[in-house]
Amino acid sequence: MTDRLMLLDTASLYFRAFYGVPDSLKAADGTPVNAVRGLLDIISRLVTDYEPTQLVACWDDDWRPAWRVELIPSYKAHRVVEVVADAADVEETPDPLVVQIPLIREVLGILGIPIVGAAEHEADDVIGSLATQSTLPVDVVTGDRDLFQLVDDARDVRVIYTARGMSKLEVLTDASVVAKYSVLPQQYADFAALRGDASDGLPGVKGIGEKTAATLLRDFVDLDGIRAAAADASVLLSATMRARISDAADYLDVAPKVVEVVRDLELGEFDATIRPLDDDRRAAFDRFAEQFNLGGAAPRVLAALGNVG
């Protein structure tokens, strides 16, 4: 088996699990466990189908970093339920999911799947750094389009895109990003900045949607080239488009830093190798599975991670 690293956008997956698995699934004490069970089944499916040899659960230590908000105050603002001074703001999360997040962390720890985060950074930045610094082929599992910027055939970095559901996973390569958006992966961050993204509170450039953004990038390569063309009267560009780009100058000064994932975080040493559980971990997992009513998710994830019997 060829060594391969799989990076999980963990919050993206446990939100999907929470909404995709019936909330009637509970532990004996009434604690909801649908997100826990659903996430373990997602991991089982991914490991079985894509055969990684290393697995990391990338974590949002700060889902809305202050340095991104300082650049674009609307960034993810619609998801904030409580602003916290000198700490991460509280994200809108259903209470039945909130109580499961510590359980998710606990069971991932028992299974030996490292949870990796970074202060003042999102899971996207952890993923970007691990994918960029890895010497192995990489699969990034996410429902977030922003991570399409990491796709790189030359380095064998793919995105396994979950937005259409686990039964319709898309494996994105250079060619499939071009097919979907008519831009190269390395142009995707500029494309997203131009187009904007309501789900992240990014306004984009007024009057520029996906098709226009792709056309501009085809003609002028990147955001710097587009802005230079808009400022150069000798370049064939409509007066309306010049005005749109000029009017958005303040936004375009900062948007790339917000949209681009960080790739140079120092994340320390950890062991991401997938291996069977030792006796102590197996006993701890069996206790957890019984206490929290993991049902069939328990043997499935054990088998996927190489445990026999």
Phi and psi in degrees as a GROMACS rama.xvg file:
@    title "Ramachandran Plot"
@    xaxis  label "Phi"
@    yaxis  label "Psi"
@TYPE xy
-74.0762  133.728  THR-2
-62.1638  137.142  ASP-3
-151.158  136.886  ARG-4
-99.5982  129.855  LEU-5
-112.933  128.378  MET-6
-112.297  120.456  LEU-7
-95.6992  127.922  LEU-8
-80.7772  85.5554  ASP-9
-60.4051  -46.2537  THR-10
-62.5475  -40.1674  ALA-11
-56.4884  -39.6956  SER-12
-78.4772  -38.7941  LEU-13
-74.9241  -27.4983  TYR-14
-64.3251  -44.4916  PHE-15
-60.9888  -42.3603  ARG-16
-63.5132  -43.0701  ALA-17
-59.6728  -43.4986  PHE-18
-84.0841  -14.3593  TYR-19
-98.9843  -13.2168  GLY-20
-114.891  136.347  VAL-21
-54.5463  136.424  PRO-22
-78.4314  3.77375  ASP-23
-75.7471  -12.906  SER-24
-75.8335  117.376  LEU-25
-139.536  157.919  LYS-26
-76.4717  171.998  ALA-27
-59.8145  -30.1698  ALA-28
-86.9369  5.84903  ASP-29
93.591  -3.73935  GLY-30
-65.6781  127.173  THR-31
-66.1356  141.659  PRO-32
-133.947  14.2889  VAL-33
-63.5373  -38.2086  ASN-34
-69.4701  -37.7397  ALA-35
-63.0276  -51.7982  VAL-36
-63.3669  -42.8568  ARG-37
-63.4881  -41.7986  GLY-38
-64.2456  -42.2624  LEU-39
-62.6176  -37.8362  LEU-40
-68.8308  -35.6034  ASP-41
-61.907  -45.4556  ILE-42
-62.441  -42.4914  ILE-43
-57.623  -46.8803  SER-44
-63.3875  -45.7739  ARG-45
-64.2929  -45.3084  LEU-46
-68.1797  -38.5757  VAL-47
-66.6318  -44.118  THR-48
-78.8968  -36.2158  ASP-49
-108.6  -7.2193  TYR-50
51.9245  50.3146  GLU-51
-68.489  156.158  PRO-52
-103.744  -14.6704  THR-53
-132.618  146.236  GLN-54
-143.141  130.438  LEU-55
-129.899  132.929  VAL-56
-93.1385  102.375  ALA-57
-81.9723  138.139  CYS-58
-123.946  145.586  TRP-59
-83.6514  90.4134  ASP-60
-68.1466  -27.8336  ASP-61
-146.004  104.395  ASP-62
-74.5577  -15.1899  TRP-63
-141.114  74.0756  ARG-64
-58.8323  138.89  PRO-65
-59.424  -33.1766  ALA-66
-69.3407  -28.7447  TRP-67
-75.9411  -39.5276  ARG-68
-65.2329  -36.5284  VAL-69
-61.425  -34.806  GLU-70
-77.0179  -43.0962  LEU-71
-134.62  96.7379  ILE-72
-56.9889  -26.4199  PRO-73
-78.4803  -3.31918  SER-74
-59.0584  114.488  TYR-75
54.8715  18.8692  LYS-76
-62.408  -31.5528  ALA-77
-70.5626  -10.8899  HIS-78
-97.4869  -3.81046  ARG-79
-81.7545  129.396  VAL-80
-108.596  -17.7294  VAL-81
-154.691  126.138  GLU-82
-85.9258  129.33  VAL-83
-117.991  123.646  VAL-84
-68.9212  133.832  ALA-85
59.6648  26.4964  ASP-86
-157.622  173.653  ALA-87
-66.4267  135.415  ALA-88
-62.8447  157.248  ASP-89
-86.5232  125.059  VAL-90
-87.003  146.357  GLU-91
-63.5409  113.179  GLU-92
-142.332  129.415  THR-93
-57.9169  139.264  PRO-94
-54.2593  -40.5633  ASP-95
-65.5961  -19.3171  PRO-96
-86.142  -38.6781  LEU-97
-53.4414  -43.5585  VAL-98
-70.7534  -16.3012  VAL-99
-90.4885  -17.3152  GLN-100
-61.929  -43.6959  ILE-101
-61.4658  -34.2163  PRO-102
-67.0413  -38.0146  LEU-103
-62.3096  -45.9107  ILE-104
-61.1674  -41.1421  ARG-105
-64.501  -46.8357  GLU-106
-71.6504  -33.8155  VAL-107
-62.5741  -39.5837  LEU-108
-63.1656  -42.7452  GLY-109
-61.5389  -39.3537  ILE-110
-76.0494  -6.2839  LEU-111
79.9507  18.9307  GLY-112
-92.9569  112.039  ILE-113
-66.6626  138.432  PRO-114
-99.8838  120.361  ILE-115
-123.623  122.008  VAL-116
-133.472  179.375  GLY-117
-147.481  133.799  ALA-118
-56.0258  138.261  ALA-119
63.0001  23.4371  GLU-120
-141.013  154.295  HIS-121
-88.0287  166.929  GLU-122
-58.6187  -33.6745  ALA-123
-54.9797  -40.2841  ASP-124
-71.7652  -36.195  ASP-125
-63.3438  -45.4983  VAL-126
-62.3415  -45.0362  ILE-127
-59.7704  -40.654  GLY-128
-70.8842  -45.5163  SER-129
-65.7218  -40.6813  LEU-130
-65.7933  -41.0814  ALA-131
-71.3287  -36.3123  THR-132
-88.352  -10.073  GLN-133
-70.36  143.221  SER-134
-95.1404  -1.37442  THR-135
-102.442  161.348  LEU-136
-59.541  148.936  PRO-137
-131.901  136.856  VAL-138
-114.376  123.901  ASP-139
-102.134  123.086  VAL-140
-106.062  117.537  VAL-141
-160.708  160.338  THR-142
-107.906  11.6968  GLY-143
-101.922  116.766  ASP-144
-63.6537  -26.6772  ARG-145
-56.4685  -27.6262  ASP-146
-77.8786  -1.93922  LEU-147
-61.4842  -22.7658  PHE-148
-63.9745  -16.0956  GLN-149
-86.5415  -16.2652  LEU-150
-56.73  132.892  VAL-151
-157.624  99.5554  ASP-152
-59.1049  -37.5792  ASP-153
-63.1321  -31.2767  ALA-154
-103.453  3.95593  ARG-155
57.8949  49.7133  ASP-156
-108.198  119.123  VAL-157
-117.215  160.487  ARG-158
-114.218  127.572  VAL-159
-96.7086  108.47  ILE-160
-96.4182  125.704  TYR-161
-103.301  1.06604  THR-162
-61.0128  -25.8649  ALA-163
-91.9761  2.29622  ARG-164
105.956  160.431  GLY-165
-68.2215  -19.7947  MET-166
-84.7323  -8.41549  SER-167
-133.138  47.5992  LYS-168
-64.2413  141.477  LEU-169
-113.611  130.231  GLU-170
-100.004  113.724  VAL-171
-97.0674  128.803  LEU-172
-119.803  -178.349  THR-173
-52.2443  -47.8983  ASP-174
-64.4543  -38.8736  ALA-175
-73.8549  -31.0649  SER-176
-65.0544  -43.9687  VAL-177
-61.7164  -42.1422  VAL-178
-62.9236  -36.8855  ALA-179
-78.2644  -38.3033  LYS-180
-127.602  -5.05562  TYR-181
62.5948  28.4711  SER-182
-134.871  156.543  VAL-183
-78.1293  155.694  LEU-184
-53.7494  -38.2472  PRO-185
-71.5853  -10.5466  GLN-186
-96.1702  -5.10467  GLN-187
-65.0759  -37.65  TYR-188
-63.2712  -43.0594  ALA-189
-65.2679  -39.7232  ASP-190
-58.6234  -46.0445  PHE-191
-66.5435  -37.9501  ALA-192
-63.8798  -42.875  ALA-193
-66.7271  -46.613  LEU-194
-72.3073  -34.461  ARG-195
79.8912  170.781  GLY-196
-154.803  105.226  ASP-197
-60.8065  -31.824  ALA-198
-67.6248  -21.1964  SER-199
-109.046  4.16731  ASP-200
72.0776  25.1308  GLY-201
-96.0635  117.292  LEU-202
-70.4374  -28.1617  PRO-203
72.499  -174.044  GLY-204
-96.6313  124.891  VAL-205
-54.8551  128.881  LYS-206
87.3084  -1.28504  GLY-207
-113.664  113.492  ILE-208
-104.034  -165.387  GLY-209
-61.1713  -45.47  GLU-210
-65.1928  -43.6154  LYS-211
-67.4741  -41.0886  THR-212
-60.0605  -43.5479  ALA-213
-64.4335  -40.2168  ALA-214
-63.6164  -44.0664  THR-215
-61.9055  -41.191  LEU-216
-71.1077  -33.3493  LEU-217
-61.9636  -41.9079  ARG-218
-80.5929  -32.3686  ASP-219
-126.36  7.22842  PHE-220
77.7032  -54.2496  VAL-221
-148.684  179.473  ASP-222
-64.5241  -38.4415  LEU-223
-61.23  -41.6477  ASP-224
-65.6214  -38.025  GLY-225
-65.1674  -44.2099  ILE-226
-67.9034  -37.0379  ARG-227
-65.1377  -40.9935  ALA-228
-63.6212  -39.5035  ALA-229
-65.6838  -26.8777  ALA-230
-91.0985  -5.42126  ALA-231
-107.15  109.191  ASP-232
-63.7731  -19.578  ALA-233
-80.5274  -11.894  SER-234
-85.4296  136.482  VAL-235
-73.2579  102.639  LEU-236
-154.154  137.429  LEU-237
-65.908  152.995  SER-238
-61.1021  -36.6163  ALA-239
-63.3433  -44.1971  THR-240
-67.6008  -39.9282  MET-241
-57.8312  -43.3699  ARG-242
-65.9876  -40.3649  ALA-243
-61.3966  -44.2309  ARG-244
-70.0798  -41.4141  ILE-245
-63.253  -43.5363  SER-246
-64.2743  -25.5819  ASP-247
-94.4959  15.8051  ALA-248
-56.6687  -45.1697  ALA-249
-62.5505  -42.4156  ASP-250
-64.0724  -45.0137  TYR-251
-69.4136  -20.6406  LEU-252
-65.1419  -31.1743  ASP-253
-114.202  -23.3388  VAL-254
-56.6954  -42.1122  ALA-255
-58.4008  -38.9283  PRO-256
-67.0087  -31.4524  LYS-257
-72.947  -41.4122  VAL-258
-80.3946  -36.7655  VAL-259
-69.3758  133.571  GLU-260
-76.0941  148.151  VAL-261
-74.7948  138.014  VAL-262
-120.126  1.20034  ARG-263
-123.79  25.15  ASP-264
-67.0739  141.125  LEU-265
-93.5732  110.334  GLU-266
-107.615  4.52629  LEU-267
76.1759  -176.27  GLY-268
-96.1744  139.6  GLU-269
-158.513  157.726  PHE-270
-104.026  111.905  ASP-271
-102.623  7.35888  ALA-272
-64.6492  129.744  THR-273
-77.3129  123.436  ILE-274
-148.382  157.518  ARG-275
-60.8147  153.854  PRO-276
-72.9052  142.971  LEU-277
-75.9634  177.236  ASP-278
-60.9625  -41.6394  ASP-279
-65.6902  -44.6459  ASP-280
-66.922  -37.8084  ARG-281
-63.1237  -42.9909  ARG-282
-63.8987  -40.4479  ALA-283
-65.0305  -39.4521  ALA-284
-66.7182  -42.1726  PHE-285
-61.1802  -39.8544  ASP-286
-64.6545  -43.5698  ARG-287
-62.6806  -45.4496  PHE-288
-60.4399  -38.7041  ALA-289
-72.1963  -44.3428  GLU-290
-64.0366  -37.3775  GLN-291
-110.246  20.8566  PHE-292
52.4289  53.1863  ASN-293
-73.8058  -16.3204  LEU-294
55.3925  -140.067  GLY-295
-66.3764  -16.5716  GLY-296
-63.2357  -30.39  ALA-297
-65.0174  -57.0688  ALA-298
-64.7055  -29.4317  PRO-299
-66.4579  -45.1378  ARG-300
-71.8739  -34.9807  VAL-301
-59.5799  -47.0612  LEU-302
-63.0849  -42.9051  ALA-303
-60.8342  -33.9436  ALA-304
-89.7677  8.92626  LEU-305
94.9675  13.0408  GLY-306
-85.6992  135.124  ASN-307
-106.261  129.939  VAL-308
